[in-house]
Amino acid sequence: MPMKKTFIITFTSIGIVALAWFGWSRLDRQPAALYSKQDSAYATVTLPALTPKKETKAPDLQAQALQLIQRPIQITVMMQPAEEQQAREKIEEAIKLIKDNFDYDTSWLELAGYRKLIGDYEGTIQALNFLLVIRPQNYVALHNLGDIYASYLHEYQKAEVNFLASIKSEPQNINAYIELARIYQYNNPSRKNAIEPILLQGIQANLKNTTLLVALGQYYKENGRKADAITYFEQALQLQPSNSALQQEINTLKQS
């Protein structure tokens, strides 16, 4: 299935991938078999309002930026020596760019990406939060905050808030809908009834996206709602008529 276009900055000279733009979410994962049986009553998903930032004068922001980039480089995960060296070099490059111009999105995203790569999650969050001070609606920063809270710190309420804010800022962020569905399924049972609404919301905002259609179809299949599952699988097949696996899934459901 084709995936929604993402912005991934990749460095592969020695095998390091700096996942500064969306890459932390393991976007290659398929939405199949995501869900177990749920109740039939579903809650409504309400998107939070983005919190307005207080206006801060540029010199004050520059001072904050310069303070943040003084954070030591401390590697807390297993890495090959060559990988460690390149990670340090890339962090230093991002720091230099920020010193030259702190008001530049990509530098903060790269710094956050490499901080995350070396296991400095607090430093990652600091970089992303500063970017959100100067770019309050940067959906990539919001998404990556959601992912680090969900996948690395297991703070699922914070993850949900950031994924929802990312969607509010960019409704075509397909992967945020999928990540929220996973959180509701596996990590926050009290929100399990929000799975269907968040996927429907994503489909409404992205009518030609097969990933969301298949995810919702799979959800219905796992909940015994065969007719609904067929409906959404068939909609996905209309967009991908050569998808033989999807056609087989539909045939199997119709014969069962």
FENNOR-V508721 format. One record per residue. N is the residue number from 1. PHI is phi in radians with two decimals (* if undefined). D_FIRST is the distance of its C-alpha to the first C-alpha in Angstrom with 2 decimals. Layout:
# FENNOR-V508721
n:phi:d_first
N:PHI:D_FIRST
N:PHI:D_FIRST
This chain:
# FENNOR-V508721
n:phi:d_first
1:*:0.00
2:-1.22:3.79
3:-1.78:6.35
4:-1.05:9.70
5:-0.98:12.29
6:-2.16:14.50
7:-1.96:17.95
8:-2.07:18.46
9:-1.58:21.84
10:-2.07:21.87
11:-2.17:25.05
12:-2.14:24.82
13:-1.05:28.38
14:-2.25:29.16
15:1.61:25.88
16:-1.44:26.00
17:-2.06:23.00
18:-1.54:24.28
19:-1.59:21.54
20:-1.41:23.39
21:-2.07:20.77
22:1.39:18.23
23:-1.21:17.76
24:-1.28:19.48
25:-1.55:16.81
26:0.90:14.85
27:-1.26:11.68
28:-1.38:9.84
29:-1.18:10.55
30:-1.51:8.31
31:-1.48:10.03
32:-1.27:11.21
33:0.93:15.02
34:-1.44:15.82
35:-2.15:18.76
36:-1.84:22.15
37:-1.14:24.51
38:-2.16:25.75
39:-1.26:28.61
40:-1.56:28.18
41:-1.65:29.72
42:-2.08:27.47
43:-1.47:28.62
44:-1.65:27.98
45:-1.61:26.19
46:-1.89:28.51
47:-1.34:27.47
48:-1.30:30.24
49:-1.26:32.14
50:-1.18:31.81
51:-1.25:35.11
52:-1.16:37.12
53:-1.59:38.44
54:-1.20:42.14
55:-1.16:43.14
56:-2.21:44.22
57:-1.16:46.21
58:-0.93:44.64
59:-1.05:47.23
60:-1.15:46.41
61:-1.14:42.68
62:-1.09:43.48
63:-1.11:45.68
64:-1.09:42.95
65:-1.08:40.52
66:-1.12:43.12
67:-1.23:43.80
68:-1.10:40.18
69:-1.34:39.68
70:-1.41:42.75
71:-1.01:40.85
72:-1.10:41.36
73:-1.58:38.61
74:-2.15:38.48
75:-1.55:35.94
76:-2.02:35.42
77:-2.12:32.63
78:-1.25:32.86
79:-2.49:32.25
80:-1.21:33.57
81:-0.93:36.55
82:-1.15:34.85
83:-1.21:31.91
84:-1.03:34.45
85:-1.08:36.29
86:-1.18:33.34
87:-1.07:32.27
88:-1.06:35.86
89:-1.11:35.98
90:-1.20:32.85
91:-1.12:34.25
92:-1.11:37.54
93:-1.10:35.94
94:-1.11:34.27
95:-1.08:37.63
96:-1.08:39.46
97:-1.10:37.23
98:-1.17:37.77
99:-1.05:41.51
100:-1.28:41.49
101:-2.75:39.43
102:-1.28:38.30
103:-1.65:36.76
104:-2.46:33.59
105:-1.00:30.17
106:-1.07:28.58
107:-1.07:31.53
108:-1.20:31.20
109:-1.18:27.46
110:-1.16:28.15
111:-1.05:31.11
112:-1.08:29.18
113:-1.09:26.38
114:-1.33:28.98
115:-1.04:31.07
116:-1.11:28.18
117:-1.05:27.63
118:-1.57:31.29
119:1.54:31.24
120:-1.59:33.24
121:-1.26:31.49
122:-1.13:34.51
123:-1.14:34.59
124:-1.09:30.91
125:-1.12:31.55
126:-1.06:34.67
127:-1.12:32.93
128:-1.19:30.20
129:-1.15:32.85
130:-1.16:35.00
131:-1.01:32.24
132:-1.27:31.96
133:-1.22:35.72
134:-1.57:35.48
135:-2.37:32.10
136:-1.00:32.00
137:-1.95:28.76
138:-1.23:26.70
139:-1.21:23.39
140:-1.20:22.21
141:-1.08:25.40
142:-1.09:25.08
143:-1.09:21.55
144:-1.19:22.74
145:-1.09:25.83
146:-1.00:23.85
147:-1.22:21.97
148:-1.19:25.22
149:-1.16:27.01
150:-1.38:24.42
151:-1.50:23.43
152:-2.04:26.75
153:-1.84:29.55
154:0.99:28.43
155:-1.82:29.88
156:-1.30:27.48
157:-1.16:29.50
158:-1.14:29.46
159:-1.07:25.73
160:-1.06:25.25
161:-1.03:27.65
162:-1.28:25.93
163:-1.11:22.36
164:-1.12:23.89
165:-1.15:25.87
166:-1.12:22.89
167:-1.12:21.25
168:-1.08:24.63
169:-1.31:24.85
170:-2.47:21.36
171:-1.08:19.71
172:-1.57:16.50
173:-1.35:16.04
174:-0.95:12.89
175:-1.16:13.28
176:-1.17:16.84
177:-1.08:16.14
178:-1.14:13.99
179:-1.12:16.78
180:-1.11:19.41
181:-1.05:18.11
182:-1.16:18.33
183:-1.06:21.78
184:-1.10:22.97
185:-1.32:21.88
186:-1.80:23.16
187:-2.09:25.62
188:-2.45:27.32
189:-0.98:28.16
190:-1.14:30.36
191:-1.92:27.34
192:-1.10:25.35
193:-1.28:26.08
194:-1.55:24.23
195:-1.08:20.75
196:-1.07:20.53
197:-1.06:22.09
198:-1.20:19.96
199:-1.26:16.69
200:-1.11:18.53
201:-1.08:19.79
202:-1.12:16.44
203:-1.13:15.33
204:-1.06:18.73
205:-1.48:18.36
206:-2.48:14.89
207:-1.13:14.99
208:-1.93:12.07
209:-1.73:9.41
210:-1.27:6.93
211:-1.01:6.67
212:-1.22:10.42
213:-1.08:10.84
214:-1.17:9.29
215:-1.06:11.30
216:-1.22:14.31
217:-1.04:14.07
218:-1.15:14.11
219:-1.04:16.96
220:-1.12:18.86
221:-1.04:18.47
222:-1.19:19.90
223:-1.75:22.65
224:1.32:23.73
225:-1.71:22.80
226:-1.06:21.54
227:-1.09:22.07
228:-1.15:20.16
229:-1.06:17.21
230:-1.06:17.27
231:-0.99:17.63
232:-1.37:14.48
233:-1.13:12.38
234:-1.18:14.10
235:-1.10:13.44
236:-1.16:9.65
237:-1.14:10.48
238:-1.08:12.74
239:-1.46:10.19
240:-2.30:8.18
241:-1.09:11.40
242:-1.62:10.70
243:-1.40:8.29
244:-1.19:11.30
245:-1.15:10.40
246:-1.20:9.85
247:-1.09:13.02
248:-1.12:14.80
249:-1.08:14.22
250:-1.13:15.77
251:-1.06:18.54
252:-1.10:19.38
253:-1.12:19.79
254:-1.20:21.92
255:-1.53:24.08
256:-1.44:24.68
